[in-house]
């Protein structure tokens, strides 16, 4: 075995750091250096074996990828790729001077998935010729060289974190989450505020989302997009993003970030639209959603509108990336586009349940920005999982597509009371019919991820992959295995849709579907005012289209009569030839006056075998081919013609069968609208079932929130009785709380001991409001509220090291967003504002913010340990004082109060808390007793000094004689 530090590739001059160059011979110091390519000298290539030269030629174009190089039945790794294979995949080096390892073709899925998960790019290189085909090619060349005498190989697939399609070769996805490929284009105005163009796609589903929007200097909208649609790969133009945007991207530690060259890779809008026109991706015509990004007067659709220039450029970057990965035609030919509009800019063009004279909520959905979703743990847990999140608590979905929709519902709660009440009604109906719910869930649990599989079947259809795609030329030794998997997958899809059809019929028959508008839409057929398509005819067609059991067994589809015109035509031709053969044989029997038959096999078939006694009648047109005892065999012009026709017809049949699976899949994809409608209806139903299941799982009180429109002149409000924190694990032991904002005071100034439950109460308020506006039933005895248009949070004290932002800076940024965008319909949760700076500065900022929030009249919980704030605002009618109750007991031997034991009651009580009991927290945290004693003494001194300053200030400002005497007496 070779020492891993002495491999031959480590000695190549052109790979040494100071000599490495890209394909255009630019060094890494060149601003235009392309790290995806490598310059390999000609004098190096000419001394290689044909196969190794082929590897280096491919590696030079895909230097950023691990090359899975097919040799016979194996994928081989060479040189630096082999080192990666041994390190990351635990493969074993083969003997020799150069690094080399490999594995069988059938293991591709496992090894490629592992590398992609770790952030590598994988290029799958297949043989696209057999040795016989190579020999024939060389015969046609005038002077073939040794480098021509090697089977052709081509890159058939390039897979990255953001371009996974989970094909049969790639394997199944480990989870239901969408992971997006995101491209960002940016333009900054004179005031430093950015405008972004974005395009993102979940490659496994195939819908392109395009948008362009102005943002604030904190990139709040971009951060929110990233939180709601988490990317696994981000594309951006070299030198095309501001420092602020780079700071946002720097926080995405596990995301693959890729810089593209201006124009050649990160296309201009003109280049993008020209490519769409030239490559003719859209079979059904230019997509309607995409038309909105193109100028109205441009019939050729080659010019983007002024307000969509950046969005189209971002789209161009995605198309470039997909083209390099050989996925452009597969995904674009689906023609699925959606327009991305930030939720705080999406009014939806309709008003929100407010009477004349009352200011209305303009957005269709409650605005939850990235900060709020993170602070409330809506979908983001402490790690990469959903542990401890609201999503985890509510997720009882049976299907992958249901889970994805639940996530979107959580990120986008409703603001329309009517729409919310429709969901509430549906969940109540389902809760009252749990026997039927269990039957429905038993059907749904068996359904595969149909949303992804629809895209995958399209990719394997005639329209999903052009004939020139190299995968169509690939020589796969496990072709039969892959074919069986594709057919089994297709049958599982048909069975999945059959289950969805049964769900709809079950709900129709039980009468549940008619008890709620949403359930009617999700489960009734269009003929009964529903949206669920009747799939009976479609499913029957594919059920009878071929023998499913035989197809799974043999790995190929033999269609039934009437299913495929080409196959029927081929069979008809063979049948006609068979008739002609029988007719001709009959004529020969009459000619020879005895029984004659056809002899021979394969290309020697249809020789006329004649008894030797009758052979004298074989005249001039009979060519003797051979004989056996008692018989002679002849060919005639007619029998030769029949043989040629038979061979040609059989060849046609073979070719028809080779592409038959693609044509069957195309017939399936042509019914996309029906399949997709069924999935969308089932998604909604699955989420409603999940929320009903959650409601039934709540221990204790559960209620249906009541939405009321504030009377003219009255404040927005929320009133919760016996509310519980929904994400708490041990619900039985959780102390419920009443919370009232808006009657009369909209702002609750909250105090209480450390660890007493202030932050939990605030998060509880936020999460219960989100759940209520999702339509969910909530853990409380009652809940009434007017709709919330946006939730703001300033909770937690964490530096954002990756973005270079301190605790105090983060506090101010989040507070600035609150003050800039809050309305009287907002809910604001501010936890200990000002802790990131000095006490005096923090108190002053907290006081000023408190006054501003009072002026704006939004529903607010503002927690603090600054007790001077309580003193300043205790007489304000717009502010209610509250605290998290506790009981403090001081041990007898303790004179300084540091040994007091605090029992947290976790109950919201009226009035202010006298102190924060910080020394109790210090003792529980393990701070040595002598340190807490010194701290307690100093705290008392500071408290006396602060009181004296306050008294002296009052002495010089008060004009009341009695008050002055009382003040003097305290000194």
C-alpha positions, 0 to 999 in steps of 0.5 A: 500500500502507498503512503497517503502522503506520497500519491502521484497526484501530489507530485504533479506540478499543475496541481501545486497551489502556486501553479494551479490554473483554471481552464483559461490558465488563470491563477487563483489570485485572478479575480475571474479565476474559475475554481470549477475547472482545471488546466491540465497540460497537453504534454501530461495528457499525451503520456496517459492511458486512454482511460486515464486521459478520459478521466483527466479531461472530465476532471478538468471540466468538473474540478469541483466535483467528486467523479464517479467514473464508470468502468464496467460494472464499477464506479472508480475513484482516482487520485484526489477523489480516491482520497475523498472516497477512503476518508468519507466513505471508508473505502479501501485503496487499491494497490498501485502508485496512484490513489484508486478505489471503487465500488459496484454500480448498485452501491451508487445510491448509498455512497453518492448520498453520503457525499452530497450530505457532507457538502460535496458535489457528485458527477456521475460518469457513465459509459455511453458505448459498448466495446462493439459500438466503439469498434464500429465508431473507430472503423468509420474514422480515417486514422483512429488513435489509441485515445479513440479506442476507448469506450465513450464516457459522459457526465450524466448527472451532477448532484449537489445539496440544492439539486437533488431530485431523489431519482431511483439512482439517488435514493429516497429522501430521508425527510419531508422537508423541502430544501431549496436552491436559492439565487440572489441578485442585489441592487443598493440604492443611495440610502444603502437599502437593498432591492433583491431579486430571488429565485428558489426551487425545491428540485425534488418538486419542481416549482420555481418561485421568482420575486423582486422586493425592496428591503430595509437595511437589516435585510429583514425580508431576505432573512424571513424568506430564508427562514421560511424557505431554508436553502441548502445551496445559495448562488450569487454573483461575484462581487454582486452582494453587499457586506450586509447581505454577506453577513446574512449568508454567513449565518447559514453555516451548513449551506453550500454557497457558490459564487458565479461569474457575472453574465457567463454564469449569473446571466443577465435578464436578456440572456436568461429570456433568450435561453428560454426561447432558444431551448424551447422548454415549455411544451404547453406554451410560455407559463402565465406566471412567468409572463408577469416578469416580461414586458407587455409589448414584447411579443418575443418575450426577450425583455424583463420589466423594470420591476422584475429585472433582478428577479429574472437575473436570479432565475437565470442563475438557477437555470445556469446551475440546473443546466450544468447539472443536466436538470434544466429540461426536466424541471423547466418543461413542467412549467410550474412557476409561482410569484414570491411576494414578501408576506408584509407586502402581500395584501391580496387585494381584499379587505379583512373583516373590518367595519367602515371607519375602523383601520383594517388589516391589509395582509392576507397572512399574519407577518412572522419574520425570521426573528419572531419565528426563531424567538418563539421556536415556531419551526426552528429548534435548538439544533437542526431538528424540530425538537421543542418547536411548535411544529413538532407539537402540532405535527401528527401528519400522515403524509410528507406533503401534509407535513410540508403544508403544515410548515407553511401554515405555521409560517403564514397564519391567517388574518381573516376571521372567516377563513380561520373559522372555516378551519376551526369548524372543520377541525371540530367536525373531525374531533367529533368523528374520531372513528372516521378520522382513524380510518382516514389516517389508516389510509393516508399513512400508506401514501408515499410522497406523491408530490415528489413522485409526480415530478420524478415520473415526469422526469422519466417520461418522454417530455421530461428528458430530451433524446439527446440527454446523455443518460439515454445513452448510458450503459447500465449493468443494473438497468433491469434492477433500476427499471423494476424500481421505476415500475414499482415506484409508478405502481406505488403512486397509482396505489397512493392515488387510489388511497386518496380516492378511497379517503374522499369516498369514505368522507363523502359516505360518512357525511362529514364532507358536507359538514364543513366548507373546507371538508367539502372542498377537500373531499367532494367531487367537482360535481358536488361543489368540491375540488377533489377530482374524481380519479376513477377513470384515470386510475382504471386506465392505468390499472388496466393498461398493463399487467402490474405483477408481470411488470414488477417481475420482468422490469418492463411494461407490456401494454394492453390493447388500445393503450399505446398506438405505436405498440398496437401498430407494431403488433398489427404489422406482425399479425399481418405478416403472420397471415401472409406467412400462413397464406404463403405456406398454404400456397407452397403446400398446394404447389408441392402437393404435400405438407411443407413447413417453415424451418430455421431460427432467428435470421435463418427463419422461414426456410421452406422444408420440403419432403425429399420425394416432392423436392423435384417440384422445386424449380428455378426460384428455389435456393437450396439452403440445406437438408436433413434426412428425408427433407430439403430446405429452400429459400424463395424470393417471397420467403426472403421478403417475408423474413425481412418484413418480420425482422424489421417489424420485430425491430420496430416492436423492440424499439417501441417497447424500449421507450414504452415506459416513458410513453406510459409515464407521459400519459400519466403526466398529461393528467398532472392537473388532476393528480396535483389537485388530489394532492393539494386537497389531501394535503389540507385534509392531512393538516386538518386531521393533524390539528384535530389529533393534536386537539384530542391529545391535549391534557386539560382544557381545550377551546376554540378561539373566538375572534371578535372585531373591535368596536369603533373606537375600541382597542384590539385585544386578546383575552386568554383564560387558563392558557398553557404553553403549547410546547411544554412536554409535561402538560399535566404539571404546567400552571395555566395563566390568564392573560388580558391585553386591551381591556383597558390597558394594551400594555402589560409591564411584567416583572418577577424573579429570574426563572419565574416564567416571564419569558415562558408567559410571553412565548405562550402568548405568541404561540397561542395567537399563532395557533389561533390564527392557524385555525387550531384549537388551543390549550386554554379554557377560553380565548377571545381576540381580535386578529393580529397582523404581526407578531414582534419579539425581542426575546433572548440575549445572544450575540450573532457571532457569524454576522458580527453582531453584539447582543446590544446591537441585535436588541436595537435592530429588533427594537427598531423593526418593532417601532418602525412597523408595528400597528395597533393590530400588532402583538409585541413581546419585549423581554428585558430590553436594555440588558446588553448595555449599562444599567442607566442607558438600558433603563433610559432606552427601555423607558423611551421604547415603553412610551412609544409602544403605549402611544402606538396602542399595540398589544404588548407584554414588556418584561423588565428587571428595571424596577425604576420603570415600574415606579415611573409608569405605575400610575399610567392608565395605558399600562397594567402592572403584573408579575410572576408570583413567588414565595420567598423564605429566608433561612434564620441564620442568614442575615444578608438575605442570600440564603433565601429560598424562592418558590416559583408559583409560575402564576401571573399576578397583578402589581409589581414584584418587589425584587428580582431575587437574583441572588437566589438564581446565583445560589442555584447556579452554583456561585460560591456563598462568599461571593453572593454575600459580598454581592448582597452587601454591595446591592444594598449599598447601591439601593440606598444610594439610588433611593437617596438620589431619588429623594434629593431630586424630589426635594429640589422639584417638589413644591408641596410642603407636606411632601417635603417634610416627609422626604426630609424625614426619610434621610 
